[in-house]
Amino acid sequence: PENGRIHKRATASVPSPVKNIRTYLHENGLEYPPSDIFFDLFTKEMKKYYSITDLQMLENHDVEYVETLRKNKYSRREWNHKL
């Protein structure tokens, strides 16, 4: 870097409270479903929100490609900082 400073490319974090969904529902007097039912409901709502009709499982070559990207691109210092 010209002046010895590193320029971050990543978006700055915004501190905000994070709460467990089960705790949130309990504190608001709401029932919380078992995990399998919760994830089914969550998936349906996300599909509706994003106008998705079908979900497909990733195939092995897809998972390998994502892992390769993670390791060779997104985990590298150059990706997160502009030197």
MOJO-V317092 format. One record per pair of residues at least 6 apart in sequence whose C-alpha atoms are under 7 Angstrom apart, sorted by the first residue. I is the first residue (numbers start at 1). J is the second residue. D is the distance in Angstrom with one decimal. If there is no record, write none. Layout:
# MOJO-V317092
I:J:D
I:J:D
This chain:
# MOJO-V317092
1:83:5.3
6:81:6.6
6:82:6.4
6:83:5.6
7:81:5.7
7:82:5.1
7:83:6.4
8:80:6.2
8:81:4.4
8:82:5.9
9:80:5.4
9:81:5.3
9:82:6.2
10:80:5.7
22:32:6.2
25:31:6.5
25:32:6.4
47:53:6.6
73:79:6.5
